[in-house]
Amino acid sequence: MARRTKRVGILTAGGDSPGLNAAIRGFGKTAIGHYGMELFGFRDGVTGLVENRYLALDGAALSGILTVGGTILGTSRDKVHRFPVEGGGTQDMVPTVVENYRALGLDALIMLGGGGTAKNAMRLVDAGLNVVHLPKTIDNDIAETDTTFGFATATEIATDAVDRVHSTAHSHHRIILTEIMGHRAGWLTLAAGIAGGADIILIPEIPYTVESVAETIKARTARGSSFSVVAVAEGARDVDDTADYQAAQLLVKAAKTPEAQRAARTHLANVEDQQREHSFRLARELEAATGLESRVTILGYVQRGGTPCAADRLLATRLGAAAADHVARGEFGVMIAARGEGTAAVPLGDVAGKVKLVPPDHAWITAARQVGTGLGD
């Protein structure tokens, strides 16, 4: 009796990131061309999975997408267990996803995304589905992998921005704060700040004080430098704001009832909103403390747009190809992690709900301090 062709679904979820299409292509070409599988792409991430919107992917559909930014499948940030429904509110759609998966006769589902996608993937694994996760995010904050596709491209873009503001800062004798993405982790800001020669780097893992930042700038002025470039993560906070944010997080963790959880999450959201424009507040405080004009440049979505760099194309391709190998062997419930020049299959339970932060003794931190970069502490 002939063995049935394996049928696999694939989707991209969360924020778009350079390398998503390269990963789709890497998996698809290996799955179809090397293993003879059938491949179906779900539209708009989890939304398409819930609404059963998909298309068949073949060699022609995968041709020419290696260098294309974004994702040919579309994406969303919806959650399988709290899916928005008409009229307001949310509903657990895991049973619907299971039904759609089985109706299509899928043998596996490949989910490309960041931390939120890893948690969605874990919920589907717990529901009995065969899932493989590929780590995507420009923040590089997914646990158990050396790096994520999207990070290298975003680092190049952010580094170029830091490079470019130097000339304006120097010409106008200003402090220029360049706000770089990174809500929870400072990998991108740290990398771009070091590579771009920023004078001060502020990341979420190291709470800063305005006094420390101002002293670094004043010391530069005393040495004859009439400008400073500050690379600041969107999630960086001063010591007081960090204490407020951590207290709000603890309330969420301590909440036991649904009502208490909703109230705690609302409070956390309010704290985050109040701290959202911290770069502008810091600019005003530094201007008052140093007497130098201060300006803010927010890079925003430009950091994750456009053509992926060669490093991200290579990483996404090899992770995608490795994922097809695991599907062919029947190995599921894992994330395909980058390990050196190779890969490793990590149980999703070791990844979902965890964040890879910058350790205080990381080599990049040490190098920044040794070359005289201020870190605000």
N, C-alpha and C positions, 0 to 999 in steps of 0.2 A: 504494500500500500504506500503510495507516494506521500512524502511528508508535506504537510500544509505550509504554505509560504507564511512567514511571520509578518504580522501587520503591526506597525508602530505609529503612534501619534507623537507630534512634536509641537511645542508652543514656546513663545517668548513672553515673559511677564516682568512687571516692575518698570522702572525707568529704562528708556532706550539707552543703548551703550554701543560704542564701536566694537565690532567683532561679532555681533549677534548673527549677522548673515553668514559670516565666515564659519561660525560654529554650526549653523543649520546645514551649510554646504558640506562641511567636514563630516558631520554625521550622515547626512543624506547620501553623499556619494559612496561612502563606505558601506552603509546599510544596503543600498540598492545595488551598486556595482560589484561589491565584494561578497556580500552575503545573500543577495537576491531577495531582500525584504521589500514589502510594500510600505510606503510612507504617506502619512496624512498630516497636514499642517492645520492646527486649530487657529482660527482668527482671533486676534485681540486677547490673547492670553487666557486667563481663567474664564473670562466672559464668554469666549467662543466654546470653551469646554462645557460650560453650564448650558449654553444655548444651542449646543451641537452644531456649530458653524465651522465647517472644515473644507479643505480642498485636497485633492490628490497631488502629491509632489513627485515629479519624475526628473530625469536628467536635464530636460529642457528648462524646467522651472528653477533648477539650481544653477544653471549656467549664467555666468556673468555677475554673480552676486558677491563674490569674494571681497571686492573693493568697495561695495556699497554700504554707506552708513545706515543707521536705524535698523529696522527689521521688516522684511517683506511680509511677515505674518501679522504685523500690528501687535500692540501690547495694551495692558491695563494693569491697575493695581488692586483689582478686586480679590477678595478672600473667599475661599470655597465654603467656609463655615459661617461667614457673615456677609452674604451676598446681598447687595441692595435690591429691593423689590419695589414694584410700583405702589405708590401711595405712601412711601416712606418705610423706614425700618429695614431690617435685614432678615435673612433666612439661611438656615444651614442647607447648602446645596450639595453636600458630599454624596447623599444617596442618588441625586440626579446625575452627578458626574459618573458614579459607578454604573448607573444604568446606560448612559451614553457610551461609555467605554466598552461595555459588554455588547451592546447592540451593534457597534461597529466591528466587533470581533478583534479588538486590539490585544496584542500580547505584551505590549509595554507602552509607557508614556515617557517622553523625554521633556523635561522642564528646564528651560534656560532662564536663569534669573538670580537675584540676590538673596538677602536674608529672608525677606517676606516670602519669596518663592520656595525657599527651603522649608519653611514652616507649612506652606500649602502642600508641598510634596509629602511631608511627613504625615499630614492628616490623611492623604490618599493612600499612603503605604499602610497606615493603621486600618484603613477601610478595606484592605486586601488587594490593592492594585499594584502592578509591577511598575515602579517608577525609578528613573535615573535623573539626577539633577546635575546641571552644569553651572559652575560658578561665574556669574557675570556681575560686575559693578565697577564703576570708576573709583569707588571709595576704597577698594581693596580690603574690606572689613569682614569678609567671610572666613569663618574659622576653618582650620585644618587644611588650608591650601596655601601654597607659597604665594600665589598671586591670582588675580582674576582678570579675565579678558575685558578690555575697556580701560583698565588702569594705565597702561603704558601710553595709549593715545591721549588720554586726558592729561597725563603728566606732561607730555610734549606741548599740548595746547596751553596749559597753565604756566609752564616754564617760559614759553614764548611771550605770554602776557607780562610776566614779571620782568623779563628782559626789556620789554618795550616801555614800561612805565619808568624805568631808570632815567631815560633821557629827559622826560618831562619833569621828574622829580629834581634832577640835577639842574635843569635850565631855570626852573622857577623857585629853587631853594625851598622845596616843599617836602612834607611827609605825605606819601601816597600809600594808602592801605588797599591792597588787592585782595578782595574776598574770594576765596576758593571753596568749592563744594567739599563737604565733609561734615555731616550733621553729628555723627557719633564718634568717628575716628579721624585722625589727622594725617593719615598716610599720604594723601594727595597733596595737601598743603606743605607737609614736611619735605616731600620729594621735590616739588616744584620750587619751594623756597630755597632749598640747598642748591639745586641745579641752576636756579636763576640768580643766585647771589643776593637774596633778600637779606637785609640787615637785621630784621627781627622776624621770627616765625612764631605764630600763636596757634596752638592746636587744642582740641577739647581735653586731651589727656593731661595737660599741664595748665592749671588755672593761673591766670596772670594777674598782676596788679598794675594799675595805671602808673604808679610811682616807679616800678621797675622798668617798664617800657620807656617812660620819659627819661629816666636816668641813662639808659642805653643811648637814646637820641642825644641827650646833652653831652655825653662823653664823646660821641662822634663829632658834635659841633666843636668841642674843645680841641679835637685833633685836626680841625680844619675842614670837616665835611659838613656842608650846608644843606644836606638833604638826607632823607632816610626812606627806604622802601620796606613796608611791612606786609608780609604774606600772612593772612589771617583766615583760618577756617570758619565756615559759616556757623559751626557749632562750638567755636571757642568761647570761653566765658571767663570773666574775672572771678576772683575768689568768692565774693559775695553771691554773685549769680549762680556759681557752681553749687554753693551750699543750698540755695533755694531750689535749684533744679534737682539735686540729689534727694532733698527732702520730699519733693513731689513724687519722684520715682518710688521712694520707699512707701508712700501712701498707697500707690497703685499695687505694689506687691503685698501690702498688708491687708488690703480690702478683701473681705470674705464673701459678702453678699453681692448679687448683681447690682443692687442700688448703690452700694458703697463703691463698687468698681467703676460704675458710670460717673459718680461724683468725683472720684479720684482721677479718672482719666480726663474729665473736664478741667479739673484744677491743673493737671499737668499741661494740658493744651494751652490754658491761659498763661501759665508761666512761660511756656515756649513762645507764645505770641508777644509777651512783654519783652522778651529778650531777643526778638527776631532782628531788630535793627541795631544790634550792639556795635557793629562796625562804625556806623555814623556817630553813635554816642562816644565811642572811643576816639574817633577823629576829633570831635569837639573837645574832649578832655585833654588830648595830647596838644592840641593847638593852644589851649589855655596854659598848659604846663610848660611848654617849650618856646612859645612865641613864634613858632613856624606855622605857616599855612598848611592845612591838612585837607586832603581830598580822598574820596573813596571810589574805587572802581570795582564793580561786582561783575564777575565773569558769567555767572548764571549758566544757562543751558548750552552756551557755545562750547563748554568743556566736554560735553558728551556727544556733540554732533559731528557729522562729516565722515570722511574716509578713515578707516582704521589704519594705524601704522603697521609696519611689517611685523613687529614683535607681537601685536595683538592678532594679526592674521595667522601667524604661526601657532600661537598658543591656542586660539579658538579651533583651528583645524585639527591639531593633535588631540585636544580634549574631546572634540566631536568624534573623531575616528576611534578613540579609545572607548567612548560610550557605546559605539556600535559593536565593538568587541565584547563588551560585557553583556549587551542584549543577546548577542549570538550565543554566549555561554550560559544564559539564563541567570545572570547575577543582577539582582535588583535591590531597591531600598538603599541606594548609595549615591553619594556625590563623587564625581570624577575630579579629583584634586590634582593640581600641578605639584609635582615633587621633583625639584631639580630639572633635568631635561626629560624626565619621565612622568608617569601619572600613578595615582593610587586611588583605589576605591575605598571611600570612607563611609561608614554607616551614617545614614541621615540623622540618626539619633544623636550623633556626636557633633552635628552641625547646626541643626534647627534650633533657633532661639538663642544662639551664641553669637558674640561679636568679637572680632579680632581687633584689639586696640593696640596702639603703639606703646610698647613697654618703655618705662623710664630709662632703662639701661640699653636700649636698642642702639645698634652701631650708627644709625643715622643721627640719633640724638647726640651721641658722643662726638661724632664728626662735626656737627653743627656747633656745638660748644667749643670744640678745639679751634675752629677757624674764627671764633669770635662772634658768632651769631647770637643775638639775644633771644631768649625763649620766654621772657616775661615773668619768670619766677624769681 
